[in-house]
């Protein structure tokens, strides 16, 4: 045997392994399992960090002086979200077409109830409903309503989308105008920006000409500018972002201590639970600024892990968009991806100082029941879409569950053995 034969065989084996890995990545179940893994990782990661970040706030705020109050509430929301996700993932795509308008109508009705005595204001934003001890944010459901309704209408009009009138009516007017308008009346600029991004993502996936985005951005930008200029609180946040206000005891306190937390964490963090900023120095450590606590306690690896997990969601959505021939699925997937990724970018950008503090949670990680349950519902819909990929449902049903594989080794449990005739 010549000496050149061994390297050639090694190269052949490497090519075979690479080809096998690429074949597995191109499997019809890859998107489904990628979504499952990323969702589980983010929710579990979020629960751990909420427990760590909220312990001092819970002791200070709860009557029982328990460090677990906020965590236990978040765990209940995560349990509800898991049930919602599993149910949503089992529904066929046709069911989501039928549910699009009912979800939108329900969200709009609940959002209008915010302006009744049932509505409450939080930090100047009237965007919540209070029913006894339960507080919900209807605008979270409105995000999903705009995604599904946009996908339903635009996919039905796919042959007429080159005409602006078919894009304008009925999606942009009255649906989007009414949805964003009622949220804007509650002065929740952060949610308005997320809704605007969702609509842009839906329109882009539908193939709307790019020049129309310039026309649509003019009234939206004017509204955002008006909301900013007429609010002293929002103007002060922009002054902080631009460096004109550095008062550590005023508006600059939260972003300054957020960056202190990241600086204290350094490369490898102080250790889980060892944050200093959560001891009353940093406002909303378990909510809007939980990314700062992640950086302080887990360092650069912790923050990169969060970025990679959201990149995993983006990759799964990209696979869905490029592998489906159903325009409804393509548009809805793009809308959900825009929602989760843009909201994560806005939250993380505010913490690191790249963007002004707007006040939106980090999806699936920050404390908050409405955001967590609705985000898990959206991911359940993506799982439903992934199951509709050609061959995915058949492959999933053909694979025995882990429980059945475990029981198969126990005599008498796996059922009677077949005997040869």
C-alpha positions in Angstrom: 0.0 0.0 0.0 1.4 3.4 -1.0 1.9 6.2 1.6 -0.5 8.4 -0.4 -3.4 6.0 0.2 -3.8 6.8 3.9 -4.3 10.6 3.5 -6.7 10.0 0.7 -8.8 7.6 2.9 -8.7 10.1 5.8 -9.9 12.9 3.4 -12.6 10.6 2.2 -13.8 9.8 5.7 -13.8 13.5 6.6 -15.9 14.3 3.5 -18.3 11.5 4.4 -18.7 12.9 8.0 -19.2 16.4 6.7 -21.7 15.2 4.1 -23.6 13.3 6.8 -23.7 16.3 9.1 -25.0 18.5 6.3 -27.6 15.9 5.4 -28.8 15.9 9.0 -28.9 19.7 9.0 -31.1 19.6 5.9 -33.5 17.1 7.5 -37.2 18.1 7.6 -37.1 18.0 11.4 -34.1 20.3 11.8 -36.2 23.5 12.0 -38.6 21.9 14.5 -35.9 20.7 16.9 -33.9 23.9 16.6 -37.0 25.9 17.7 -37.7 23.5 20.5 -34.1 23.6 21.8 -33.7 27.4 21.6 -37.1 28.0 23.2 -36.4 25.7 26.1 -32.9 27.2 26.6 -34.2 30.8 26.6 -37.1 30.1 29.0 -35.0 28.1 31.5 -32.2 30.7 31.2 -34.7 33.4 31.9 -36.2 31.6 34.9 -32.7 31.2 36.4 -31.8 34.8 35.8 -35.2 36.1 37.1 -34.6 34.2 40.3 -31.2 35.7 40.7 -32.0 39.2 39.6 -35.3 39.6 41.5 -34.4 38.1 44.9 -33.6 41.5 46.5 -36.6 43.2 44.9 -38.8 40.4 46.1 -37.6 40.6 49.7 -38.2 44.4 49.7 -41.6 44.3 48.0 -43.3 41.2 49.2 -45.2 41.0 52.5 -43.7 37.6 53.3 -40.1 39.0 52.7 -39.5 36.0 50.5 -36.8 36.2 47.8 -38.8 33.8 45.6 -42.0 35.9 45.1 -41.3 37.2 41.6 -39.6 34.0 40.5 -42.5 31.8 41.5 -44.9 34.1 39.6 -42.7 33.8 36.6 -42.5 30.1 36.9 -46.3 29.9 36.9 -46.4 32.1 33.7 -43.8 29.8 32.1 -45.9 26.7 32.9 -49.0 28.4 31.3 -46.8 29.4 28.4 -45.6 25.8 28.0 -49.2 24.5 27.8 -50.1 27.3 25.3 -47.0 26.5 23.2 -47.8 22.7 23.1 -51.4 23.3 22.1 -50.4 25.9 19.4 -47.7 23.6 18.0 -50.4 20.9 17.4 -52.8 23.1 15.5 -52.6 22.9 11.7 -51.7 25.9 9.5 -55.3 26.1 8.4 -56.4 26.7 12.0 -54.1 29.7 12.3 -55.7 31.2 9.2 -59.1 30.9 10.8 -57.9 32.3 14.1 -56.1 35.3 12.7 -59.1 37.7 12.7 -60.6 36.5 16.0 -57.2 37.0 17.7 -57.0 40.5 16.2 -60.5 41.5 17.3 -60.0 40.1 20.8 -56.7 42.1 21.1 -58.3 45.3 19.9 -61.2 44.9 22.3 -58.9 44.3 25.3 -56.7 47.2 24.3 -59.7 49.5 24.2 -60.7 48.3 27.7 -57.4 49.9 28.9 -59.2 53.3 28.7 -62.0 52.1 31.0 -61.8 51.9 34.8 -60.2 48.4 34.3 -57.1 50.0 32.8 -54.1 51.0 34.9 -51.1 53.2 34.2 -47.6 51.9 34.8 -44.7 54.4 34.7 -46.8 56.8 32.7 -48.0 54.3 30.1 -51.7 53.3 30.2 -51.3 49.9 28.6 -52.5 47.4 31.2 -55.7 45.8 32.4 -56.1 45.0 36.1 -58.7 42.3 37.1 -58.2 41.5 40.8 -54.7 40.4 41.3 -54.2 39.6 37.6 -52.6 42.3 35.4 -52.3 41.8 31.6 -50.9 43.8 28.7 -53.2 43.5 25.7 -50.7 45.0 23.3 -48.7 41.8 23.5 -51.6 39.9 21.9 -52.0 42.7 19.4 -48.6 42.0 18.1 -49.7 38.5 17.2 -53.0 39.7 15.8 -51.2 42.1 13.4 -48.8 39.3 12.3 -51.5 36.7 11.5 -54.0 39.1 10.0 -51.3 40.7 7.8 -50.3 37.2 6.6 -53.9 36.3 5.9 -54.8 39.4 4.0 -51.6 39.9 2.0 -51.3 36.2 1.1 -54.9 36.4 -0.3 -54.0 39.5 -2.3 -50.7 38.2 -3.6 -51.6 38.9 -7.2 -52.5 42.5 -6.5 -49.7 43.6 -4.2 -48.1 45.7 -6.9 -51.0 48.2 -6.5 -50.7 50.3 -3.4 -54.4 50.5 -2.8 -54.6 46.7 -2.2 -51.8 47.1 0.5 -53.4 50.2 2.0 -56.9 48.7 2.4 -57.8 46.9 4.6 -54.5 46.0 6.2 -52.8 49.4 6.7 -56.1 51.2 7.0 -58.0 50.6 9.2 -56.3 47.5 10.9 -52.7 48.7 11.4 -53.8 52.4 12.0 -56.4 51.4 14.6 -54.0 48.9 16.3 -51.0 51.3 16.6 -53.3 54.2 17.3 -54.9 52.7 20.4 -51.5 51.7 21.8 -50.2 55.2 21.1 -53.1 56.7 23.0 -51.8 54.9 26.0 -48.4 56.6 25.5 -46.5 53.3 25.2 -43.9 54.4 22.6 -41.8 51.2 23.1 -44.7 49.0 22.0 -45.5 51.3 19.1 -42.0 50.9 17.8 -42.2 47.1 18.0 -45.6 47.2 16.2 -44.2 49.4 13.5 -41.3 47.0 13.0 -43.7 44.0 12.9 -45.8 45.6 10.2 -42.6 46.5 8.2 -41.5 42.8 8.5 -44.8 41.5 7.3 -44.9 43.9 4.3 -41.3 43.1 3.3 -42.0 39.3 3.4 -45.1 39.9 1.3 -42.9 41.4 -1.4 -44.0 45.0 -1.2 -41.9 47.4 -3.3 -39.2 49.0 -1.1 -40.1 52.6 -2.3 -43.4 52.3 -0.5 -41.6 51.9 2.8 -40.3 55.4 2.4 -43.8 56.8 2.1 -45.1 54.7 5.0 -42.2 55.7 7.3 -43.0 59.5 7.0 -46.3 59.5 9.0 -44.9 56.8 11.4 -41.7 58.8 12.0 -43.7 62.0 12.5 -45.8 60.3 15.1 -42.8 59.0 17.0 -41.1 62.4 16.9 -44.3 64.1 18.2 -44.5 61.7 21.1 -40.9 62.3 21.9 -41.0 66.1 21.8 -44.2 66.3 23.8 -42.9 64.2 26.7 -40.3 65.5 29.2 -39.5 62.0 30.3 -38.7 60.8 26.8 -36.7 64.0 26.0 -34.6 63.4 29.2 -33.9 59.8 28.0 -32.6 61.1 24.7 -30.5 63.6 26.5 -29.0 60.8 28.6 -28.3 58.8 25.4 -26.6 61.7 23.7 -24.5 62.4 26.8 -26.0 65.7 27.6 -27.5 64.4 30.9 -25.1 62.4 33.2 -26.8 63.0 36.5 -26.3 59.6 38.4 -29.2 60.5 40.7 -31.6 61.5 37.9 -32.6 60.2 34.5 -29.1 58.8 33.8 -29.1 56.6 36.9 -30.5 53.4 35.2 -28.3 53.4 32.1 -25.2 54.3 34.1 -25.7 51.5 36.5 -26.6 49.1 33.7 -23.1 49.7 32.2 -21.6 49.5 35.7 -23.1 46.0 35.9 -21.5 45.0 32.6 -18.2 46.5 33.6 -18.2 44.7 37.0 -18.9 41.4 35.2 -15.8 41.7 33.0 -14.8 38.7 31.0 -16.2 35.9 33.2 -18.6 37.5 35.6 -18.9 37.7 39.4 -20.8 34.4 39.6 -24.4 33.4 39.5 -26.3 35.3 42.3 -23.3 37.6 43.1 -24.6 40.8 41.4 -24.0 44.0 43.3 -26.2 46.2 41.2 -29.4 44.3 42.0 -29.1 45.5 45.6 -31.2 48.6 44.9 -28.7 50.3 42.6 -30.1 49.3 39.3 -33.8 49.8 38.6 -35.8 46.9 37.0 -32.9 44.4 37.3 -35.3 41.5 36.6 -37.2 43.1 33.8 -35.9 45.7 31.3 -32.3 45.5 32.5 -31.9 41.8 33.1 -29.3 41.7 30.3 -27.1 43.8 32.5 -27.4 41.4 35.4 -26.6 38.5 33.0 -23.4 40.3 32.0 -22.5 41.1 35.6 -23.0 37.6 36.9 -22.1 35.5 33.9 -19.7 37.8 32.1 -19.1 37.8 28.3 -20.0 34.1 27.9 -23.5 34.7 29.4 -24.2 37.7 27.1 -22.9 35.9 24.0 -25.1 32.9 24.9 -28.2 35.1 24.8 -27.1 36.5 21.5 -26.5 33.1 20.0 -29.9 31.8 21.2 -31.7 34.7 19.5 -29.6 34.0 16.4 -30.9 30.5 16.6 -34.5 31.8 16.5 -33.6 33.9 13.5 -31.9 30.9 11.7 -35.0 28.7 12.4 -37.3 31.4 11.0 -35.1 31.9 8.0 -35.3 28.2 7.3 -39.0 28.3 7.5 -39.3 31.3 5.2 -37.0 29.8 2.5 -38.4 26.2 2.7 -42.1 26.8 2.5 -44.2 27.5 -0.5 -47.1 28.8 1.6 -47.1 32.6 1.5 -49.2 32.8 4.7 -46.6 30.8 6.5 -43.8 32.8 5.0 -45.3 36.2 6.0 -46.3 35.1 9.5 -42.9 33.6 10.2 -41.2 36.8 9.0 -43.5 38.9 11.2 -42.8 36.8 14.3 -39.1 36.8 13.7 -39.1 40.6 13.3 -41.1 40.9 16.5 -38.8 38.8 18.7 -35.5 39.9 17.2 -36.2 43.6 17.0 -37.5 43.6 20.5 -34.4 41.8 21.7 -32.1 44.3 19.8 -34.0 47.3 21.3 -33.7 45.9 24.8 -30.0 44.9 24.6 -29.2 48.1 22.7 -30.6 50.2 25.5 -28.6 48.3 28.1 -25.3 48.7 26.4 -25.9 52.3 25.5 -26.3 51.8 21.7 -30.0 53.0 21.9 -31.9 55.2 24.3 -33.9 53.5 27.1 -37.3 52.8 25.7 -38.7 50.3 28.2 -39.3 47.0 26.4 -38.5 43.5 28.0 -36.1 41.0 26.7 -38.4 38.3 25.1 -38.6 35.0 27.0 -36.0 36.2 29.5 -37.3 39.3 31.3 -39.9 39.0 34.1 -43.5 39.5 32.9 -46.4 37.2 32.3 -48.0 38.8 29.3 -44.8 39.0 27.3 -43.7 35.5 28.2 -46.9 33.7 27.4 -47.5 35.6 24.2 -43.9 35.0 23.0 -44.3 31.3 23.7 -47.6 31.3 21.8 -45.8 32.8 18.9 -43.1 30.2 19.1 -45.7 27.5 19.3 -47.1 28.8 16.0 -43.7 28.6 14.5 -43.5 25.0 15.6 -46.8 24.4 14.0 -45.4 25.8 10.7 -42.3 23.7 11.1 -44.4 20.5 11.5 -46.1 21.4 8.2 -42.8 21.2 6.3 -42.8 18.2 3.9 -41.8 15.1 5.7 -41.6 16.7 9.2 -44.8 15.4 10.7 -44.1 11.9 9.3 -40.6 11.9 10.6 -41.7 13.0 14.1 -44.4 10.4 14.3 -42.0 7.7 13.1 -39.5 8.3 15.9 -40.3 6.5 19.1 -40.5 8.8 22.1 -37.8 8.7 24.8 -40.3 7.2 27.2 -41.1 4.3 24.9 -37.4 3.7 24.3 -36.8 3.6 28.0 -39.8 1.3 28.7 -38.7 -1.0 25.9 -35.8 -2.4 28.0 -38.1 -3.3 30.9 -39.5 -6.9 30.6 -43.2 -7.1 30.4 -43.7 -3.4 29.7 -42.9 -3.1 26.1 -45.6 -5.7 25.3 -45.4 -9.3 24.2 -42.4 -10.3 22.1 -43.0 -11.6 18.7 -42.0 -15.3 18.2 -40.9 -16.9 15.1 -43.4 -19.1 13.4 
